[in-house]
Amino acid sequence: MSTAHTTAHATEVMPMLPPGPRLPAAVQGLGFALRRRQTIATLARRHGPVFTIAIPLFGDVVVIADPTLARQLFTTSTDRVVNIRPNLGRVLGSGSIFSLDGGDHRRRRRLLTPPLHGKRIRLYEAVVAEELEAESRSWPIGTPFPTLEPMMRVTLNVILRTVFGAQGTELRTLREIIPPMVEVGSRMATIPDIPIALGRIDPRRRFAARRATYDRLVRSLITQARNDSRLDERDDILALMVQSRYDDGSAMTDAEIADELLTLLVAGHETTATTLAWAIERLQRHPAILDALVTEVDAGGDELMAATITEIQRSRPVIDFAGRHVIDDMLELGPYRIPKGYNIMVAISLLHDDSRHFRDPERFDPKRFLGSTPGPAWLPFGGGTRRCIGAAFAQMEMDVVLRTLLRDFTVESTTRPGERWHSRGVAYAPGDGGRVTLHRRHDH
């Protein structure tokens, strides 16, 4: 009996974790919370592209900055890994795609994909151009101004119009409450739940109040859509969601639709607006690229623009991590064995800054993507079954905004140092808001 027990114990598979700092967990967590990018970069230099760290909210985490391991993680069965825990679902609701895993996630993703891809999104290009033109009428000419907030308004208006269709009183209210919801929700998503109530200063209280207003308005819009006798003639995303059916013929509930629409509104406008602010920040510091883009836009071309957007996403990734949570007893990842309960984070910013994958990574150079598709180390939208479902929509929106901007304005170049990275919670934005000086083009 003793021999059998010893043999069983000897064959037990034991964890094999990558190296990590020996500092107390509280110190590791503080560094991550206050200076996330710098902490992760320092640990990668010290321990290599795969290491372990203890992080508040996420617990024991394996960080990987290796494209081969990232691909292996993203293609691992959803019976073994699920979405990182906790995730944005705790803010957006149990009906959000962020909250779903396994078969439920696959079914919902199939349902949501058609409105955000292919011919459908081309119908929305005119909406994007209209919103930028409307917003730009109030921009100061010849005077520096930050572009982040204007781009936030543009992308919010775009997503509101494409999600809900015609504008009305409800949309005006949503336009007021969504930005503060995004700001508070982004912060809430990166900090642990506080076990005590903080009264009026509690961000959860402010978010919940706006969420209640959102739910009331959106439930009304959903009811209107369900009762619309011409629903099948509408091309807004809400109409498509109401009409969509799972394979078994069932439909999404009102609560699920409300959570998914909030997901689109929150996730679909801040990240795109922030990338656009970074685009303006980068282009004015690279006048040769800017001039070449203007020439291409005027000629009706698109190759350099596509490469430029790709390079902006590489050099200034708005989201710096994509993660999974281990639910299998043990996950083999490369040479490592990671036990159940661990989170695994793919460090997008480290991959994008790695000279082994991108030559001279500190140089802003769209030409690196001319005539070629990005390799597996380019991950601004994450990867695998949880790759951002709105990626195609976001690419279209950035292309139309930049094309319209360069058609209507001259961007004044600058020799000022690049803007610092500023954490808004989940996303990283230019520290000065992507300040720029514009002049109207008189030839258009």
PyMOL commands that set and color helices and strands:
alter all, ss='L'
color gray80, all
select helices_A, chain A and resi 2-11+25-34+36-47+67-74+89-92+97-99+102-112+114-116+118-122+125-136+148-164+169-188+199-201+203-226+231-233+237-243+254-267+270-283+287-299+303-315+348-352+366-369+384-386+391-408
alter helices_A, ss='H'
color red, helices_A
select strands_A, chain A and resi 50-55+59-64+81-83+145-146+321-326+330-333+336-339+343-347+409-411+421-423+428-430+435-436+438-440
alter strands_A, ss='S'
color yellow, strands_A
deselect
rebuild
show_as cartoon
